[in-house]
Amino acid sequence: MNTNNKRPIKERQQRMMYNRKYFGRGIFFIVLIVFIVFIGRFFRVAVGHKIYGVDLNKSTQQLYASKTEIKAKRGTIYDAANQPIAEDTTTYSIYIVLSKSAVAYGKKEYLPDSQKKKAAKVLSDNLNISYKRVLQILNPKDKNTYQVELGNVGKNISLETKKKIDSYHLTGIKFTPSQSRLYPNGVFASHLIGLAESEDKKLVGIMGLEKVFNKQLSGRDGINNTATDSYGVQLPGSSKKKRSVQNGDDIYTTLDPKIQTALENLLTQKQKKFKAASINAVVMDSHTGKIVAASQRPTFDAQTKEGLTNVWRNTLLEDAYEPGSTMKVLTVASAINSGNYDSNATYRSGSYVIDGSTVYDWNRSGWGNITVKEGFMRSSNAVMAQLEQKMGKKTWMSYIRKFGLLRPVGAGLGAESSGNINYTYAFDQANTAYGQGIDVTVIQMMQAFSAIANKGKMVKPRLVDKIVDPNTGKTVYKSKTQVVGKPITAKTSKKVLDMMEAVVYDEKGLGQDYAIDGYKIAAKTGTAQIANSNGTGYLSGSSNYIFSVVGMAPADNPRYIMYLTVKQPKSFGNNDATKNLSTIFNPIMKKVLDSSQVNNTNSGTVKVENVVGNSVDDAKDKISKQGLVPVVVGSGDKVEKQSVEGDQTVISGEKVLLLTNGTKTMPDINGWSRNDIAKLADLTGITVNYTGSGYAYYQSIAAGGALKKSDIVEVKLK
């Protein structure tokens, strides 16, 4: 054997063993170094709770933290009887899954083809959509369509409708809940109350009170932060509300639900009959400014939105128009109050020329020379024009402004028109005295009329009675009667009301259709021309007018004002306007008076103060302050007897006759009821013979004439 070959093999084996030894040592040290680095890193993270600048504690908390937003409930809007007009509710939007890939846990979540006809029948029966249209939607051309919707008819679905559809147990028909607004009354002062609609999953007011008071109604959403473990279980003591929910404030309106509902029903009925371009109606408490009922046509159903596209604006506030002869109420009041009225003076009727232009009456032949009162009853433009000329440009304009015209009322109900006036020349100025050449709004006229009804005090119309925070139950706002001026005196107010009574009860008056059994009404009618589109003149034709009436009742001490306008009715002309308008005015005003404090024995009553022995002036003042109407019978300076004894309870607004010492004198009983005249007979001992029925319009002994117990007074009623 060759020993030289064995030696290299042995050397190679030794070298390999040496390499393995050092390679193993290297691996060991590498592993040791990695382990040391890992352990060091672990301890560093464990102690410092940070890695690459990230706070691991915060990251972990965020990973297992749950942030929940708690939605605030939008405030409810109520009527005067505390019944909701607008309130929060949950509605649903429907969608139908068609894709056969919609399977969860082995269960089909889509609508099978075999069920589509049944589904179309169920959906068409419960929603405002045809069977044919639903079937078309359920069979789209694109066979890969995952799901379909039904458009607007598939939105804002009520819980009741959802339950009906669910009861058929059709797979694939799904519902998405959303916060919505419920208007349970449908058509109910819709433009005043307004609408709230969902924007970015939150209800937002877009018109009416819903918009004006959106901030108060919206409230504030709450936020709730909760920490959980990896299994979603809440960690003990970890719940922390960062911000509590604040539900929106509730708004209580002045609307009487019975009167409002009656008005809505009647306007809907009459709109169909009259086919008018528009109708506006407002009933207001003249003492407080509270709006009892108000509506317009066209209008809309706040729940279904039907009719909303017909007119978006609130015409009571935003539409300016020429008022026509109802303006004469303010003209006469201004003339009397400014000292430019003489009850005995007469004026030419029929026509009147100013600077070469002629003012005409509706009866161009006129009635000869007549007094202002007769001119008012007959609605003479010529007499009013002459009355304005007598007042003069500056005086008449000052009263126009005193009555609050040509500027927004600021009722807090939304945008308002200011109105406008053409007042450059004498003829223009005269036109405004009978309601032409001046633009007003319904809300402006209601405010102005309140001065006539409320003894000269003009009050601002108001719809919101109070606002309540439902979170605390506290009233955060309470509206009050706001007197915004006193353009006329109480004495002037009484004279104007007497003229308005004559419009209804005098044979020369044009408002006899507005008489209501059991109540005395003061009223003034109006017929206004409508300017053409280019502003160069007026529209022609018997229906191209705005017909109107303002009525106040009870006439002796008006508690309520109703103002009604009907624009361009196609079904009647000038000759029967009052009769047609009375079919709206009379039933509503009677309902108001029947249900109100002026005829309610349980409320609105007062105990009459004993004023026997008082001076006449003191007695009148005390009786007036009680909301009663004092009538002095006699020429003396002290009260000897009163028709209602002290401490007796009577209805607010009744007459209390005050018999004085000295000569007994006959009062002016024009417009008195038979009951009031009977009180006079009992007080004075006279005998009264009646002819006719209704209210007095003739007395055989003139006002101011001496009375004796033996006298027989002839009284005619109608």
ZISULUR-V716079 format. One record per residue. RES is the residue in one letter. SS is DSSP state (alpha for helix, beta for strand, coil for the rest). D_LAST is the distance of its C-alpha to the last C-alpha in whole Angstrom. Layout:
res=(RES:RES)
ss=(SS:SS)
d_last=(D_LAST:D_LAST)
This chain:
res=(M:N:T:N:N:K:R:P:I:K:E:R:Q:Q:R:M:M:Y:N:R:K:Y:F:G:R:G:I:F:F:I:V:L:I:V:F:I:V:F:I:G:R:F:F:R:V:A:V:G:H:K:I:Y:G:V:D:L:N:K:S:T:Q:Q:L:Y:A:S:K:T:E:I:K:A:K:R:G:T:I:Y:D:A:A:N:Q:P:I:A:E:D:T:T:T:Y:S:I:Y:I:V:L:S:K:S:A:V:A:Y:G:K:K:E:Y:L:P:D:S:Q:K:K:K:A:A:K:V:L:S:D:N:L:N:I:S:Y:K:R:V:L:Q:I:L:N:P:K:D:K:N:T:Y:Q:V:E:L:G:N:V:G:K:N:I:S:L:E:T:K:K:K:I:D:S:Y:H:L:T:G:I:K:F:T:P:S:Q:S:R:L:Y:P:N:G:V:F:A:S:H:L:I:G:L:A:E:S:E:D:K:K:L:V:G:I:M:G:L:E:K:V:F:N:K:Q:L:S:G:R:D:G:I:N:N:T:A:T:D:S:Y:G:V:Q:L:P:G:S:S:K:K:K:R:S:V:Q:N:G:D:D:I:Y:T:T:L:D:P:K:I:Q:T:A:L:E:N:L:L:T:Q:K:Q:K:K:F:K:A:A:S:I:N:A:V:V:M:D:S:H:T:G:K:I:V:A:A:S:Q:R:P:T:F:D:A:Q:T:K:E:G:L:T:N:V:W:R:N:T:L:L:E:D:A:Y:E:P:G:S:T:M:K:V:L:T:V:A:S:A:I:N:S:G:N:Y:D:S:N:A:T:Y:R:S:G:S:Y:V:I:D:G:S:T:V:Y:D:W:N:R:S:G:W:G:N:I:T:V:K:E:G:F:M:R:S:S:N:A:V:M:A:Q:L:E:Q:K:M:G:K:K:T:W:M:S:Y:I:R:K:F:G:L:L:R:P:V:G:A:G:L:G:A:E:S:S:G:N:I:N:Y:T:Y:A:F:D:Q:A:N:T:A:Y:G:Q:G:I:D:V:T:V:I:Q:M:M:Q:A:F:S:A:I:A:N:K:G:K:M:V:K:P:R:L:V:D:K:I:V:D:P:N:T:G:K:T:V:Y:K:S:K:T:Q:V:V:G:K:P:I:T:A:K:T:S:K:K:V:L:D:M:M:E:A:V:V:Y:D:E:K:G:L:G:Q:D:Y:A:I:D:G:Y:K:I:A:A:K:T:G:T:A:Q:I:A:N:S:N:G:T:G:Y:L:S:G:S:S:N:Y:I:F:S:V:V:G:M:A:P:A:D:N:P:R:Y:I:M:Y:L:T:V:K:Q:P:K:S:F:G:N:N:D:A:T:K:N:L:S:T:I:F:N:P:I:M:K:K:V:L:D:S:S:Q:V:N:N:T:N:S:G:T:V:K:V:E:N:V:V:G:N:S:V:D:D:A:K:D:K:I:S:K:Q:G:L:V:P:V:V:V:G:S:G:D:K:V:E:K:Q:S:V:E:G:D:Q:T:V:I:S:G:E:K:V:L:L:L:T:N:G:T:K:T:M:P:D:I:N:G:W:S:R:N:D:I:A:K:L:A:D:L:T:G:I:T:V:N:Y:T:G:S:G:Y:A:Y:Y:Q:S:I:A:A:G:G:A:L:K:K:S:D:I:V:E:V:K:L:K)
ss=(coil:coil:alpha:alpha:alpha:alpha:alpha:alpha:alpha:alpha:alpha:alpha:alpha:alpha:alpha:alpha:alpha:alpha:alpha:alpha:alpha:alpha:alpha:alpha:alpha:alpha:alpha:alpha:alpha:alpha:alpha:alpha:alpha:alpha:alpha:alpha:alpha:alpha:alpha:alpha:alpha:alpha:alpha:alpha:alpha:alpha:alpha:alpha:coil:beta:beta:coil:coil:beta:beta:alpha:alpha:alpha:alpha:alpha:alpha:alpha:alpha:coil:beta:beta:beta:beta:beta:beta:coil:coil:coil:coil:coil:coil:beta:beta:coil:coil:coil:coil:coil:beta:beta:beta:beta:beta:beta:beta:beta:beta:beta:beta:beta:beta:beta:coil:coil:coil:coil:coil:beta:beta:coil:coil:beta:beta:coil:coil:coil:coil:alpha:alpha:alpha:alpha:alpha:alpha:alpha:alpha:alpha:alpha:alpha:alpha:alpha:alpha:coil:coil:coil:coil:alpha:alpha:alpha:alpha:alpha:alpha:alpha:coil:coil:coil:coil:coil:coil:coil:coil:coil:beta:beta:beta:coil:alpha:alpha:alpha:alpha:coil:coil:beta:coil:alpha:alpha:alpha:alpha:alpha:alpha:alpha:alpha:coil:coil:coil:coil:coil:coil:beta:beta:beta:beta:beta:beta:beta:beta:beta:beta:coil:coil:coil:coil:coil:coil:coil:alpha:alpha:alpha:alpha:coil:beta:beta:beta:beta:beta:coil:coil:beta:beta:beta:beta:beta:beta:alpha:alpha:alpha:alpha:alpha:coil:alpha:alpha:alpha:alpha:alpha:coil:beta:coil:beta:beta:beta:beta:beta:beta:beta:coil:coil:coil:coil:coil:beta:coil:coil:coil:coil:coil:beta:beta:beta:beta:coil:coil:beta:coil:coil:coil:beta:beta:beta:beta:coil:coil:coil:alpha:alpha:alpha:alpha:alpha:alpha:alpha:alpha:alpha:alpha:alpha:alpha:alpha:alpha:alpha:alpha:alpha:alpha:coil:coil:coil:beta:beta:beta:beta:beta:beta:beta:beta:coil:coil:coil:coil:beta:beta:beta:beta:beta:beta:beta:beta:coil:coil:coil:coil:coil:coil:coil:coil:coil:coil:coil:coil:coil:coil:coil:coil:coil:alpha:alpha:alpha:alpha:coil:coil:beta:beta:coil:alpha:alpha:alpha:alpha:alpha:alpha:alpha:alpha:alpha:alpha:alpha:alpha:alpha:alpha:coil:coil:coil:coil:coil:coil:coil:coil:beta:beta:beta:coil:coil:beta:beta:beta:beta:coil:coil:beta:beta:beta:beta:coil:coil:coil:coil:coil:coil:coil:coil:beta:beta:beta:alpha:alpha:alpha:alpha:alpha:alpha:coil:coil:coil:alpha:alpha:alpha:alpha:alpha:alpha:alpha:alpha:alpha:alpha:alpha:coil:alpha:alpha:alpha:alpha:alpha:alpha:alpha:alpha:alpha:alpha:coil:coil:coil:coil:coil:coil:coil:coil:coil:coil:coil:coil:coil:coil:coil:coil:coil:beta:beta:coil:coil:coil:coil:alpha:alpha:alpha:alpha:alpha:alpha:alpha:coil:coil:coil:coil:coil:beta:beta:beta:coil:alpha:alpha:alpha:alpha:alpha:alpha:alpha:alpha:alpha:alpha:alpha:alpha:coil:coil:coil:coil:beta:beta:coil:coil:beta:coil:beta:beta:beta:beta:beta:beta:coil:coil:coil:coil:beta:beta:beta:beta:beta:coil:coil:coil:coil:beta:beta:beta:coil:coil:coil:coil:alpha:alpha:alpha:alpha:alpha:alpha:alpha:alpha:alpha:alpha:alpha:alpha:alpha:alpha:alpha:alpha:coil:coil:coil:coil:coil:coil:alpha:alpha:alpha:coil:beta:coil:coil:beta:coil:beta:beta:beta:beta:beta:beta:beta:beta:beta:coil:beta:coil:coil:coil:coil:coil:coil:beta:coil:coil:coil:coil:coil:coil:beta:beta:beta:beta:beta:beta:beta:beta:beta:coil:alpha:alpha:alpha:coil:coil:beta:beta:beta:beta:beta:beta:beta:beta:coil:coil:coil:coil:coil:coil:alpha:alpha:alpha:alpha:alpha:alpha:alpha:alpha:alpha:alpha:alpha:alpha:alpha:alpha:alpha:alpha:alpha:alpha:alpha:alpha:alpha:alpha:coil:alpha:alpha:alpha:coil:coil:coil:coil:coil:beta:beta:beta:coil:coil:coil:coil:coil:coil:coil:beta:alpha:alpha:alpha:alpha:alpha:alpha:alpha:alpha:alpha:alpha:coil:coil:coil:beta:beta:beta:beta:beta:coil:coil:coil:coil:beta:beta:beta:beta:beta:coil:coil:coil:coil:coil:coil:beta:beta:beta:coil:coil:coil:beta:beta:beta:beta:beta:beta:coil:coil:coil:coil:beta:coil:coil:coil:coil:coil:coil:coil:beta:alpha:alpha:alpha:alpha:alpha:alpha:alpha:alpha:alpha:alpha:alpha:coil:coil:beta:beta:beta:beta:beta:coil:coil:coil:beta:beta:beta:beta:beta:coil:coil:coil:coil:coil:coil:beta:coil:coil:coil:coil:coil:beta:beta:beta:beta:beta:beta:coil)
d_last=(163:163:162:160:157:156:156:153:151:151:150:147:146:146:144:142:141:141:138:136:137:135:133:132:132:129:127:127:126:124:122:122:121:118:117:118:115:113:113:113:109:108:109:107:104:104:104:102:100:100:101:101:99:96:95:95:93:90:91:91:88:86:88:86:83:80:77:73:70:67:64:61:58:55:52:49:45:43:39:37:38:42:42:44:43:46:50:53:55:58:58:61:63:65:68:71:74:76:80:82:84:81:83:83:86:87:83:81:78:77:75:78:78:77:74:72:71:69:68:66:64:64:62:60:59:58:57:55:58:60:63:65:64:65:68:69:69:71:74:74:77:79:81:82:78:78:74:71:67:64:62:59:58:61:59:57:57:56:58:57:57:61:62:61:63:66:66:68:70:71:74:74:70:69:66:66:64:62:59:56:52:50:46:45:41:42:39:38:37:40:41:40:42:45:48:52:55:58:61:64:63:61:57:56:52:51:48:45:45:48:50:49:50:53:55:54:53:56:58:62:65:67:71:74:77:80:83:85:89:90:89:85:85:83:86:85:83:83:79:78:74:74:70:68:65:61:58:55:52:49:46:43:40:36:35:33:34:31:29:31:32:29:29:32:31:28:30:33:31:29:32:34:31:30:34:33:36:34:31:31:28:29:27:28:28:27:29:33:33:33:32:31:31:32:33:34:35:38:39:42:43:45:47:48:48:46:44:46:48:44:43:45:43:40:38:36:39:41:39:38:36:34:30:29:25:25:28:26:24:28:29:26:27:31:30:28:31:34:33:32:29:28:24:25:28:27:28:29:27:28:32:34:38:40:43:43:41:37:34:31:28:26:26:29:28:26:23:26:27:24:23:23:20:19:22:20:17:19:21:24:28:29:27:28:32:32:31:33:36:35:36:39:41:42:39:36:39:39:36:36:39:37:34:37:37:40:42:42:39:42:40:44:42:45:45:43:42:42:40:42:41:42:42:45:44:41:40:40:38:35:35:34:31:29:31:34:37:37:37:36:35:32:34:34:31:30:32:31:27:28:29:25:24:27:27:30:32:33:34:36:35:37:38:41:40:44:47:50:54:54:58:57:54:53:50:51:48:45:42:40:37:39:37:38:37:35:34:31:31:28:27:26:25:22:21:21:19:17:17:16:13:12:13:11:8:9:10:13:13:15:14:11:13:13:10:12:11:12:13:12:13:15:17:19:20:24:26:30:33:36:39:42:45:47:45:45:42:39:38:37:35:31:32:34:31:30:26:24:22:22:19:19:18:17:16:18:21:21:24:23:24:23:25:25:28:29:32:33:31:33:30:28:27:25:23:21:22:19:18:22:21:18:20:22:20:18:20:22:20:19:22:23:21:22:25:26:26:23:22:26:27:31:30:28:28:30:31:30:33:34:33:34:37:36:36:32:33:35:32:29:32:33:29:28:31:30:27:25:22:24:22:24:24:27:30:32:34:34:32:32:30:27:24:26:30:32:33:30:29:26:24:25:22:20:20:23:23:26:27:30:33:33:30:27:24:20:19:16:13:11:9:11:10:11:14:15:14:16:19:19:19:22:24:24:24:21:20:16:14:11:9:6:5:5:5:7:7:10:12:15:18:18:19:23:23:25:24:26:26:26:23:20:17:14:10:7:4:0)
